[in-house]
Amino acid sequence: MSSAVTARACANIALVKYWGKRDAALNMPAAGSISLALGALVTETTVAFDPDLANDVIDLDGAPARQDVAMRITAFLDLVRAQSGVQIRARVTSKNEFPTASGLASSASGFAALALAATKAGGLDLEPRALSVLARRGSGSAARSVFGGFARMHTGVNNEDGYAEPITSPLADRVRMVIAVIGGGAPKQYTSRDAMEHTAKTSPLYRAWLDLVPRDLEACELALSSGDLEQLGTIAEANALAMHATAMAARPGLVYWRPATLAVLAQVRGLRECGVGAWATIDAGPHVKVLTSEEDAPTLAMQLRDIDGVTAVTISAPGGPATVVS
């Protein structure tokens, strides 16, 4: 058996979202995006190439992976095998330290950790941009989880320039995100991949969404460079609502929100009117992530814990890049 390599990566939450693919085969996004990696949302993945295996063996969160998930991971490992020249099968063990497939970006941290562990186990030493390109083939948002803190994903015109890169900002030391988990973190009804495809094909608002994203990206980068948390939060909240409006307008509509989602949104707006720095963002799921400062995070978390339907609240600092731990 080959030496096992274990890697850890953080999930990231997009502040400007891409929501749609331009090339499904290469997993190229239809628009750019900007995200924040979260230290509280971590995936740890171990990969070992083993000549005694007839097929890849994949365990996720302590159980054999579902067939569709296993096929997706095997297809990704085939990319690593093609690059490394290692043609034997692999044993993959992965665990999320947060709810899986529920709208908390577990595929981002999962494929970033898998990309790093698998390439190292296969004898490759990819520089960050190349690792980001590879991770994107597994999950579009995984390209950003290769990096810590804030990251910008480029749309790209071909496989090699569809990558993410880190963004430096004065906000990196003081920003926090409060994560309100709704409904216990149960798996979501629609996968992000299926929902993106359905929205792009059927939503009358989708073209307007694609026109909006470049403007939000420009404004977001300006807020990050100047250290303007209020402006960053305002853009992030508006962008998230626009994404969900686009999905809700699909036919049939895709509605991820639950009553507690709306209650959290209302509480965030109420606290903001009282002077608390708080701006909500929501991905493909019911959970609400609230961008805030280190100073305001405890007050915000305390208020959100009292909302009916909110089952867990976590304060997260920015996370670091994907790393090998053993």
N, C-alpha and C positions, 0 to 999 in steps of 0.2 A: 504494500500500500504506500502511496506517496505521502509526503508530509502534508498535514492539514494546515491550512491557513485560515485564520479567523479575522474578520474585519467588522468594523462598526461604522454606521453612517446615521446621520440625523435626517428625519423628515423635514421637508421645507414647506412653508405656506406661501403661496403666491400672493403678492400684494397687487400686482397687475397680472391678470391671468391670461392664458393663451386659448383655452377652450375650443379646440378644433385642430384637425391635422390636415396639412397640405399634401402629404405623402404618407399613406398608412403603412406601406411596405417598409419604408425607412423610418417611420415614426417621426417625421418632420412636422413641427408645429406650424399651424396656419398663421400665427402671430408670435411676436416676442413676448417675454414675460420677465418679471422681477420678483424675487422671493426672499424670504428670511428663513434660514435654518433654525430649528428649535432643539435646544439641548435636552428637553424633557421627552422628546419623541425619538427613540433610538431603536435601530434594528441591528442585531448581531448575527452574522452569517459565517459558517465554516464550510470550506470546500476542500475535498481531497479527491484527486484523480486516482482511481483504483483499477488496476488491470484485471482484477478478479470479478468485476461487475459486468454483467451482460447489458444492463440498462442503467441510466441515471437513477439514483435513489434520492428522493427529495422529501424531507420532513419539514413541515412548517408548524411552528407553535406546538411542538410535541406530538404531531400526528402526520401520517402520510398526506402529501398534498393532493388536492382534488385533481382529477385527470386533466382538466383544462388548464389549471395553474401549472401542473407538472410539464405539460407540453410547451407552455410558454417559456418556462425556465430551461427546458432542454434545448429549445430553439436558440435561446440566448447563449447557452453553453456551447452550442455548435459554432457560434461566431467566435468565441474564445478559442475553441479547438482549431478553427481555421487560421487564426492569427498565430497561435502558439506552436502548431504542428503536433500537439498532443492529441492523439486520436482515441484515447481510452475514456471510459465513462467515469462519472463523478458521483460522489456522495455529498449531498448538500443538506446542511442542517441550519435552519434559520428561525430566529425568535424575535418577535416584536415586543417591545416593552410598553406597548399601548395597543388599543383595539385595532384589529386588522380589517381592511377592506370596508371601513365604515365612514370614510370621508376625512381621515386624518393623515393622508398622504403616505400610507404604508408602502405603496409600490415605489415611491421615490426613494425612501431610505433602503428598502429591500433590494432594489436593483443596483443602487450605488454600492451597497455593501457587497452584493454578489459580484459586481464587476471587478471590484478591487480584490476580493478574496480569490476569485477564479483566475484572474490574470496572474496574480502572484503565485498561486498554486501551479499554474501552467508555465511558469518560468518567465513571464513577461514583466517588464518594468515600464509601464506606460506613464508618460508625463501627463499632468492634470487635464490638458485640453483633449488629448487622445482618449483618456479614461472617460471624460465627459461625453464625447462622441459615442463611445461604446455603450455607456450606461443609458443614453437616450434610446438606443435600439430596444431596450427592455421596457422602459417607461420614459415618456417625454420629460416628466418632472425630475427623474433621477439624474439627468444631466446637471441639474442645479445642486443636488445633494452631494455631489463630489466635493463641493466647496462649503466652507462655513460662512456664517453671517449672511450678508446680502449678496445675491447673485443675479446676474442678467443672462437670460437665455436668448440667443440669436435665432432668428427664423432660418437663415441659411438658404442657399440655393442648391446645395448638394450635400452628400453625407458628411464630408469632412469639415464643412463650415457650419454644421448644425450643432453648436456647442454652447456651453455656459462659461461664464467667467466671473470672478468675485468683484464686488463693488466696495470700495472703502468709503466710510461715512463717519462723521462725528457722532452719529446716533448709535454706533455699534456697541458702545459701552453702557448706554443708559436705557436702551429700548427693551421692553419686555412684551410678551404675549400671554394673555390669560386665556386658557383653553377651557371652554364650557362644553363638556360632553353631555349629549342629550340622548336619553333612551338607552343608557347602558353600553353604548358603543356597538350595537348590533350591526351586522353587515347591511349595507345599503341596498336598496331595491334595484337600482340601475348602476352598472359599472360605468366608470368615467369614459372608457373607450366607446362603449355602446351609446352612451348619452351624447358624447361629442358628435359622433357620426349622425345620429338621429337629428340633433339640433341643426347641424350644418345642412342636412338634406331638406328639412321641413320647416324650420323657423323663418317667418318673414322678417324677423329682426336680425338675422345672422349677418347680413352684409353691413348693416349699421354697426354691429359689434366689431367687425374687422376694421372698419374705418375709425372706430373710437380708440382701439388699443394703442396705435402709435402715438397719439396725443397724450394718453395717460402715461406711456413709457417715458416720454420726454419730460413731463411734469414730475414724475416720480424720481427720475434721475436728478433733476434740479433740487428737489426737496432733500434727497439723500446727500448731495454734495454740500448743501447749505446747512444741513442739520436741523431742518424744519420738521419736527415731528407732527405738528398740527396739519401741515400741508400734506405730508406723507399719509397720515391717517385719513384725511378727507378724500384723497385720491383712491386709497385702498377700499374704503367703504363704498364709494360710488361705483368703482369698477366691479366689485363683487355683486352689487345689486343689479348692475347692467348685465352681467353674465347670467345671473339667475332669471332675469326678465327674458333674456333670449331663450333660455331653456324652457321656461314656462310657456313661451309663445310657440314652441314646437307643437307639432300635431301628430299624435296626442301630446299634450304638455307634460313636461318632466318637473315634478314638484318634490324637492328633497326636504323642504321645511316641515317642521312639526309645530304644534302650538307653543312649545317651549322655545323654539327658535325665534318666533315672533316676540315672545315675552322677553327674551334676552336682548333682542334688538331694541325694544322699547326701553328697557332698563338702561342700556348703554346710552341711548339718546337723552334720557332723563338725567343721568349722572353727568353727561357732558354739559347740559344746561346749568348744572350746579357747579361747574368749574373743574370736574375731573377729566383729565385727558384720556379719552377712550374712543376708539373707532373700530367698528366690527368688520370682519371679513368671513365669508362662508364659502367652502369648497363644495364638491359634489357629495353632499351629505347634510345632515341636520345640525351638525355641531357649529358653534360660533367661536371664532378666535378673535380676541380683542387686542388690538395694538394699543400699547400704553407705555408709560414711563416706569422706571424702577420705583419712583416715589408713589405713584398712584396705583400700582398693581395690587397691593394688599387690600386697599379699600374696595377696589373693583371686584376682586375675587370674593370678598366677604359678601358683597351684595348679590353676586350671581349665584352663590351657593344656596340662597334662600328661595330661588325660583323653582316652582313645581315642574318636574320633568328634567331638571338638570341633575345628573347623577354623579358627576365628578367635576371638580374645578382644579386646574393646575396652572401655576405661574411658571413660565419658561423664559430663561435667558437665551440669547442667541447660541446656536450650536456651532461646533467646530467642523472641520472637513472630515471626509471619510478617512479612516486610519486602520492600519493593521495592528491588531492587539496581540496576536501570537501566531 
